[in-house]
Amino acid sequence: MNITEIKALLDRYLEGSASPGEQELIEQWLEDVQHSHNDWETMSHKDRAAWMASLYRDTLESIRNRPAQSQDIRTNARIFPIRRRSGRSLLQAAAVLILLAGVGIFYLLHREAKQTSSIAGGSHPSVPHNVVPGSSKAVLTLADGRTITLDSTHNGIVAQQGNTDISKNGEQLIYKGAAGSNPEVAYNTLATPRGGQYQLVLPDGSRVWLNAASSIRYPTAFTGEQRKVEITGEAYFEIASLPSPDGKKAKWPFRVVINTTQQGSKRGMIEVLGTHFNINAYDDEPDINTTLLEGSIRMTAVSPSPDAPAVTRQLIPGQEARLDKKGDIRVQPGDTEQAVAWKDGLFLMNKTDMGAVLRQLARWYDVEIVYNRGVPKGLITGDIPRNMPLAGALKVMQLSGVSLSLEGNKIIVDR
């Protein structure tokens, strides 16, 4: 069996179409490799997860380092740097990869009740129907109302707005004004659907990553005393540090207005004093969460009452600000890796609420979540590659003890 065939077997298992014999091979190998670790029974859930993570990385690296057209895998292939039984073939090692690679490195559910679940043990509901993951897709709306569907548009210049050329390059949209020209300012909007994401290079060179079900409104050229954009949903920013055009300020101010999608009302504003930060402002999340990676930002809440004083907080790298629906802002240490993992192709959870994880899956796979018995309680730790089919992600959630089934484009959740 060659590498291509192993990868096909991985896909079949994740999609729920593997034969009973293939499933038995996978699960038996995983059970064997667990028991081959002398300390498995006495290890904590956290240590088991770390060990599985190491196993996953080493297995994946071995497969990646072998060309797809290589000869059949020999039975004496040894790829694990951990204690293991001898004579394991790469095919058997791939059984671990089948269960872990497409599904994520490790998962650990912290539940209020004392509940444990073995990664290999037990039977779980099957996921008969598969849903493909999201991809790079977005719609550009020009100043005159015309729209361009970018995922079906060829690379190159797609439009002109005044003296600004708008071009597509792969999975990003780039704005570039003519040198020495007087810019004609118009406003464009880039919006991603559920199941979409896109990258944007603004006229000043600042870069923006849009997550699923998000939008950004911006001028085709920045002029005046400040640069300002408006967003809904989630976006990651890397702001170009530039002096103001009139030379009066060493840094040209950049502001992000956070809107709601339902009524278009403002909920907050970010004044950028630094460079790299992420804003999560989905309407169905309890808080607007802003995480700072580099530089400095100032967050201001838009008060629902015109007589109430504005609430403003300043962040330093490594902090996050949570703006609740009452207009209060809490500043606390943040998980920067988790906040921006989505733009690097991962759902990354670190003691994350189960409901929040399911909402992320719903936006990315464009499905609906139906709770028959309420939202499951508990916190989950681990990661899921965003390019894997939904069936694989649901397998992991099932292993944590929650009951899931897929009916059409609905995930049915039973606790």
Buried (B, 14 or more C-beta within 10 A) or exposed (E): EBBEBBBEBBBBBBBBEBEEEBBEBBBEBBBBBBEBBEEEEEBEBEEBBBBBBBBBEBBBEBBEEBEEEEEEBEEEBEBBEEEBEEEBBBBBBBBBBBBBBBBBBBBBBBBEEEEEBEBBEEEBBEBEBBBEBBBBBBBBBBBEEEEBEBBEEEEEEBBEBBBBBBBBEEBBBBBBBEEEEEBBBBBBBBBBBBBBBBBBBBBBBBBBBBBBBBBBBBBBBBEEEBBBBBBBBBBBBBBBBBEBEEEEEEEBBBBBBBBBBEEEEEBBBBBBBBBBBBBBBBBEBEBBBBBBBBBBBBBBBBEEEEEEEEBEBBBEBEBBBBBEEEBEBEBEEBBBEBBBBBBEEBBBBEEBBBBBBBBBBBBBBBBEBEBEEEBBBBBBBBBBBBEBBBBBBBBBBBBBBBBBBBEEEBBBBBB
